[in-house]
Amino acid sequence: MYRFGKLFSFCTNLAIFFKINSFRIELQGRFEQLPSPDNYSPMPNATFLSAIAVKDNVSSTVEFRIRPLAASWRYQMYVIVDKEYVFWWDDSMRLQNFYGVSLFQPAGIKNMSHIIAMFDSGAGVEVIANKARMTVHVYAPYLFMNSTSGLLGNYSRVQHDDFVLPNQQYLPIDQSPELLYRELSRVYRVLEKVTPNDINQHPTLFFHDSVPYSYYDGVNFKPEFHPEFPSYARHLEEDMINVCSDSSSCRYDYITTLNRDYAAMTKSEETAAANLAKDAQQLGKFNKKSQLMSH
């Protein structure tokens, strides 16, 4: 996950990504365990983002799910609005309006691989599906700065307070992955059943129609923080270096999946996210400069 110019990784099954209490906006993510890289190795203790659910104020709840590869020959993902599946099968449906949210499929896209959700509050979520992988970009107006919480930080444009806890304390950014998982990721776990009036518990926004909540809620799941190549795959290390260079995320995905293309896609997405963060940072500086000149 790339956030405000720095890369962070979290391994948990259902979690709060982004929440603004004053506007009651919430974005939740769901992770699933990676499949076995071959026919005889165990499933790696690593996860991938498979779905998100978003709700803004009193808007409709919108859920995006990645389709399995075998089911993605026509559409790349499922889109569910208030527990109803919606589709884009011709250009007349490119823009679909629901209560408090509009869903848009960009021109030239005909397989639901790229959908943008625009909420009345000004927040936006862009979801891109590619080969059973999901990439999510969250856009928030400046009005939301310093008022967000969750795994995406508090939108302050400074890195040192990104790891904010529900009690508004925050962890140093140089913490080990193990401590971040234990102290940060797990406190934003989404629950199926919550205690009334407990503001630190987060009910799920997901529509569990085909697979029960308990299937995803792996409370005893512990991710592999420092994976290594199995003995029979150590010959791939040189290729991993050629593909990933110094990208730790790319290397992690190469080792856990033993899939060159999967790792290369991770590096490509990481680069795109870094460029997007840089552009946003430059735009923020330009806007600030324009405001000073206007005064």
C-alpha positions in Angstrom: 0.0 0.0 0.0 1.4 3.4 -1.0 0.5 6.3 1.1 1.6 10.0 1.1 5.0 9.2 -0.6 6.0 6.2 1.5 5.3 2.5 1.1 3.6 0.5 3.9 2.4 -3.1 4.0 -0.4 -4.4 6.1 -1.6 -8.0 6.4 -5.0 -8.4 7.9 -8.2 -9.8 6.6 -10.8 -7.1 7.0 -9.7 -3.6 7.9 -10.6 0.1 8.0 -8.6 1.9 5.4 -10.1 5.4 5.5 -12.6 7.0 7.9 -13.7 10.5 8.6 -15.8 10.8 11.7 -17.1 14.3 11.1 -18.5 13.3 7.6 -19.1 9.7 8.4 -17.2 8.5 5.4 -15.7 5.0 5.6 -13.7 2.8 3.3 -13.1 -0.9 4.2 -10.7 -3.4 2.6 -10.9 -7.1 2.5 -7.9 -9.4 2.0 -7.6 -13.0 1.0 -4.7 -15.4 1.3 -2.5 -15.9 -1.7 -2.9 -19.3 -3.5 -0.1 -21.9 -3.6 2.5 -20.8 -6.1 2.6 -24.4 -7.5 0.9 -27.7 -7.0 2.9 -28.9 -4.0 3.8 -25.9 -1.9 1.6 -24.7 1.0 -0.3 -21.5 0.7 2.0 -18.6 1.6 1.1 -16.5 4.7 0.6 -13.4 2.6 -2.6 -11.7 1.5 -3.8 -9.6 -1.5 -6.6 -7.0 -1.6 -9.7 -8.6 -3.1 -12.5 -6.2 -2.3 -13.4 -2.8 -0.9 -16.6 -1.3 0.4 -17.3 2.4 0.7 -20.0 4.5 2.2 -20.3 8.3 2.4 -22.6 9.9 5.0 -26.1 8.5 4.1 -25.1 7.4 0.6 -25.6 4.0 -0.9 -22.9 1.4 0.1 -20.7 0.5 -2.9 -18.7 -2.7 -2.9 -16.1 -3.7 -5.5 -14.9 -7.3 -5.7 -12.2 -8.8 -7.9 -13.5 -11.7 -10.0 -11.5 -14.9 -10.0 -9.5 -15.4 -13.2 -11.8 -18.2 -14.4 -14.8 -15.8 -14.1 -13.1 -12.7 -15.6 -13.4 -13.5 -19.3 -16.2 -10.9 -19.7 -16.0 -8.6 -16.6 -13.0 -8.0 -14.4 -14.9 -7.3 -11.1 -18.2 -7.3 -9.4 -19.8 -4.0 -8.4 -22.5 -4.1 -5.7 -24.7 -1.2 -4.7 -26.9 -1.7 -1.6 -26.7 -5.5 -2.0 -27.6 -5.3 -5.7 -25.2 -6.2 -8.5 -24.8 -3.6 -11.2 -23.2 -3.9 -14.6 -22.0 -1.8 -17.6 -22.9 -3.6 -20.8 -23.1 -0.6 -23.2 -22.1 3.0 -23.5 -25.5 4.3 -22.4 -24.7 3.0 -18.9 -21.3 4.6 -18.6 -22.6 6.9 -15.8 -24.9 5.4 -13.2 -26.3 7.5 -10.4 -27.3 6.2 -7.0 -28.2 7.8 -3.7 -25.3 10.1 -2.8 -22.8 8.5 -5.2 -22.2 8.3 -9.0 -20.4 5.4 -10.6 -18.5 6.1 -13.9 -16.7 3.8 -16.3 -14.2 5.7 -18.4 -14.4 5.8 -22.2 -12.9 2.8 -23.9 -13.4 0.5 -21.0 -16.0 -2.2 -21.7 -15.1 -5.0 -19.2 -15.6 -3.3 -15.8 -11.8 -3.1 -15.2 -11.8 0.5 -14.3 -14.7 2.1 -12.3 -14.7 5.5 -10.5 -17.0 6.3 -7.6 -17.8 10.0 -6.9 -19.5 10.8 -3.7 -21.5 13.9 -2.8 -19.0 14.9 -0.1 -16.3 15.4 -2.8 -14.5 12.1 -2.0 -13.7 9.7 -4.8 -12.5 6.2 -5.2 -10.9 4.8 -8.3 -10.8 1.0 -8.7 -8.7 -0.8 -11.3 -8.8 -4.5 -11.9 -6.1 -6.4 -13.8 -5.5 -10.1 -13.9 -7.4 -10.7 -10.6 -5.6 -7.9 -8.9 -7.1 -4.7 -7.5 -5.5 -1.3 -7.4 -7.4 1.4 -5.4 -6.8 5.2 -5.4 -8.6 7.3 -2.8 -9.1 11.0 -3.6 -10.1 13.4 -0.8 -10.6 17.2 -0.9 -8.5 19.5 1.2 -11.5 19.9 3.5 -10.7 16.4 4.9 -7.1 17.2 5.8 -6.1 16.3 9.4 -9.5 14.7 10.0 -9.1 11.1 8.7 -8.2 7.9 10.5 -7.5 4.3 9.6 -4.7 2.6 7.8 -4.4 5.4 5.3 -3.3 7.8 8.0 -4.7 11.2 9.0 -4.1 13.1 5.7 -1.7 15.6 7.2 0.9 15.5 4.4 3.6 14.6 6.9 4.9 11.0 7.3 5.8 10.9 11.0 2.1 10.8 12.2 0.8 8.4 9.5 0.4 5.5 11.9 -2.4 6.9 13.9 -4.3 4.7 16.4 -8.0 5.0 17.3 -7.0 6.9 20.5 -5.3 9.5 18.3 -1.8 8.4 19.5 0.5 7.3 16.7 3.4 4.9 16.2 6.9 5.9 14.8 7.2 5.2 11.1 10.4 3.2 11.7 8.6 0.4 13.6 9.2 -3.2 12.5 6.5 -4.9 10.4 5.7 -7.3 13.2 4.9 -4.4 15.6 2.9 -2.5 13.0 0.8 -5.6 12.4 0.2 -6.2 16.0 -0.3 -2.6 17.2 -1.8 -0.9 14.2 -3.4 -3.3 11.6 -5.3 -5.4 14.0 -6.9 -2.5 15.9 -8.7 -1.5 12.7 -10.2 -4.9 12.2 -13.7 -5.0 10.9 -16.3 -7.0 12.9 -19.5 -8.8 12.0 -21.0 -8.0 15.4 -20.2 -4.9 17.4 -21.0 -3.8 20.9 -23.4 -0.8 21.0 -21.8 2.6 21.7 -18.3 1.2 21.3 -16.7 3.7 18.9 -13.6 1.6 18.5 -15.5 -1.3 16.9 -16.2 -1.2 13.2 -19.2 -3.1 11.7 -18.6 -4.6 8.2 -19.9 -2.8 5.2 -19.5 -5.9 3.0 -22.4 -7.9 1.6 -21.7 -11.5 2.6 -24.1 -13.2 0.2 -22.1 -16.1 -1.0 -19.2 -16.5 1.4 -19.8 -16.0 5.2 -17.9 -13.3 7.2 -16.1 -16.0 9.2 -14.3 -17.2 6.1 -12.4 -13.9 5.8 -12.0 -13.2 9.5 -8.8 -15.0 10.2 -8.2 -13.8 13.7 -5.2 -16.3 14.1 -3.7 -15.5 10.8 -0.1 -14.3 11.1 1.6 -13.0 7.9 5.1 -13.9 6.8 7.1 -10.8 7.5 10.5 -11.9 6.1 9.9 -14.5 3.5 12.7 -16.5 1.9 12.8 -18.6 -1.3 12.3 -22.3 -0.6 15.3 -24.5 -1.4 13.9 -25.6 -4.7 13.4 -22.0 -6.0 16.6 -20.3 -4.9 17.7 -20.2 -8.5 15.1 -17.5 -9.1 16.9 -15.0 -6.9 18.9 -13.5 -9.7 15.8 -13.1 -11.8 14.0 -11.5 -8.9 16.8 -8.9 -8.6 16.6 -8.2 -12.3 12.8 -7.7 -12.1 12.5 -5.9 -8.8 15.8 -4.0 -8.3 15.5 -2.4 -4.8 11.7 -2.6 -4.5 10.9 -4.5 -1.3 7.3 -5.0 -2.2 8.2 -6.5 -5.6 10.7 -8.8 -3.9 8.1 -9.8 -1.3 5.6 -10.7 -4.0 8.1 -12.6 -6.1 9.2 -14.8 -3.1 5.6 -15.5 -1.9 4.1 -16.2 -5.3 7.2 -17.4 -7.3 5.5 -15.5 -10.2 7.7 -13.1 -12.2 4.7 -11.4 -13.8 2.9 -10.9 -10.5 6.0 -9.2 -9.0 6.6 -7.1 -12.1 3.0 -5.8 -11.8 3.6 -4.9 -8.2 6.6 -2.8 -9.2 4.7 -1.1 -11.9 1.8 -0.2 -9.6 4.3 1.0 -6.9 5.9 3.3 -9.5 2.5 4.6 -10.6 1.5 5.3 -7.0 4.8 7.1 -6.3 4.3 9.3 -9.3 0.7 10.0 -8.3 1.8 11.0 -4.8 4.5 13.3 -6.2 2.0 15.0 -8.6 -0.5 15.5 -5.7 2.3 17.0 -3.6 3.4 19.4 -6.3 -0.3 20.4 -6.8 -0.6 21.1 -3.1 2.4 23.3 -3.1 1.1 25.2 -6.2 -2.3 25.8 -4.6 -0.7 27.0 -1.4 1.5 29.4 -3.3 -1.5 30.6 -5.3 -3.4 31.3 -2.1 -0.4 33.3 -0.7 -0.1 35.4 -3.8 -3.9 36.1 -3.8 -3.6 37.6 -0.3 
